[in-house]
Amino acid sequence: MATPARTPGLEPGRVAEIIVARGDAGPGSRASGYLVGDRWVFTAGHAVSAAGAGAVTVRFNAGLPAQWSAPARVPLLAESADVALLEVTGPTRPPLTRSTHRTSFENS
């Protein structure tokens, strides 16, 4: 019996941690997102809807030697659909690609 073809999944280097610091000095929050372009991160709207004047930071490859973070802004927020698009406003590094990063699933 032939082994079915594997469908590629998310690229680990594109998964982002969204860190939101509240402008009113209240407790911040964290969420996840996904890099969908050179400077664009897709995330849940509720993660950044109350950010107000607070800072938004995106972090990639958390806990790994290739970890990096940059400030971001929220140019698109659709609260009724609970989606947001963040623009990375600081210097960026290229995410890991499938050619440079293998998951245990891909190595089996």
MARSE-166928 format. One record per residue: x, z, y of N, C-alpha, C in turn. Coordinates in steps of 0.1 Angstrom, whole numbers, plus 2048, in hexadecimal, padded with zeros to 3 digits. Example, Ala and Ser with C-alpha at 12.3 -4.5 7.8 and 13.67 -1.06 7.14 Angstrom:
BEGIN
88484E7C787B84E7D388484E7DF/8808477EA8898477F588184F800/
//
This chain:
BEGIN
8088007F480080080080980080C/8067F781680E7F682280B80282B/81680683281581183C80F80B849/80481184E7FE80C85B80880D866/80780386F81080387B80D80F884/81781588981682089281381C8A0/80A8228A780781F8B580F8288BE/8168228C781E82B8D08168358D8/81B8408DA81484A8E181984C8EF/8178578F581C85A90382C85B902/83285790D84185890E844866913/84B86E90B84D87C91085487D91E/85C87492286287592F85987293A/84D86D93784386B942839876944/83988093B83088B93B835895946/82C89994F8308A195B8298AE95A/8308B896082A8C59638278C5972/81B8C89758178C89838178D7987/81E8DA9928208E899781A8E89A5/80F8F09A78088F09B480A8FE9BA/8108FF9C681190B9CD80690B9D7/7FE9159D87F39169E17F89189F0/7F29129F97F5914A077F2921A0D/7E8928A067E4935A0B7EC941A05/7F793E9FE7FF9479F77F894E9EB/7ED9489E77E694D9DB7EE9489CF/7E994B9C37F09479B77EF9389B5/7FA9329B17FB9249AF7F59219A1/7F791499E7F29109917FB90598B/7F990297E8018F89777F88F096F/7FB8E396D7F38DA9667FD8CF960/7F78C69597FF8BB9547FB8AE95A/8048A495980189795E80988D957/80888095B80F87595481486B95E/82086795E82685E967821850963/81984996C81383C96981A831971/82383497982A82A981837830986/83F82998E84C82E99284A83C99A/84083D9A283E8499AA83084F9A8/82884B99F81A85099E818858991/81186399380E86C9887FF86E988/7F986C97C7EB86E97A7E987C975/7DF88397A7DC8919767CD894978/7CA8A09747BC8A59767BA8A9985/7AE8A598A7AB8A89987AB8B799B/7A58BF9917A48CE9947B28D4995/7BC8CE9907C98D39907CF8D499E/7CB8CB9A77D08CA9B47C58CB9BF/7B98CC9BB7AE8CB9C57AE8D79CF/7B38E29CB7B48ED9D57C28F09DA/7CA8E59D97D88E79DD7D98E99EC/7CF8E49F47D08E7A027DD8E3A09/7E28ECA107EF8E9A177FB8EDA0E/7F88F1A018038F59F880B8E99F3/8168EC9ED8208E29E881C8DE9DA/81E8D19D781C8CC9C98298C79C5/82E8CB9B983A8C79B38378C19A5/83E8B69A283D8B199484A8B398D/84A8B79808568BA9798558B296C/8608AC9688618A495C86C8A9953/86A8A79468748AB93C8778BA93D/86C8C293F86E8D19418768D7936/8808DF9398878E692F8928DE928/8948D292C89D8C99268A98C692F/8B48C292B8BF8BE9348BC8B493E/8B28AB93B8AE8A09448A38A594E/8A08B294E8958B79578988B3965/88D8AF96C88E8AC97B8808AF981/8808B298E8748B49958758AE9A3/8698AC9A98688A69B685B8AA9BC/85B8AA9CA84E8AD9D08448A19CF/8388A49D082D8999CF82289C9D9/81B8929DC80F8939E580388E9DD/7F78919E27EA88D9DB7E38839E4/7E68769E27DF86B9EA7D28689E5/7CF86B9D87C28689D27BC8739CA/7B18789CE7AA8839C779B8809C5/79787E9B978987B9B67838879AF/77E8919B777989D9B076E89B9A7/7658929AA75988F9A175E88A994/76988399376E87E986779887981/77D89198878889A985795893982/79988A98A7A68839897AD883996/7BA8829967C28819A27CE87999F/7D38729A97DF86B9A87E98719B2/7F58749AD7FF87A9B580A8709B8/8108719C481B8689C78278719C8/83186E9C083E8759C08458719CD/84787B9D684D8789E385C87A9E4/8618819DB8708849DB87787A9D2/88487C9D188C8739C88878749BA/8888699B38838699A588E86499C/88D86898F89686398588D85B97B/89385197588B84A96B88785295F/87B85195A87785994E87E853942/87F85C93888485792B87B84C926/88184391F87983891987A83990A/8728329038728328F588082E8EF/8878268F68948218F189F82D8F2/89C8378FA8A68428FC8A184F8F6/8958508F288F85C8ED88785A8E1/8898618D688285F8CA87B86C8C7/86E86C8C48678788BF8698798B0/8668858AB86788789C85E87D895/85387A89B849871895850863894/85785F89E85D85189E869851894/87085C89287B85C88987785D87A/86B860877867861869864854863/
//
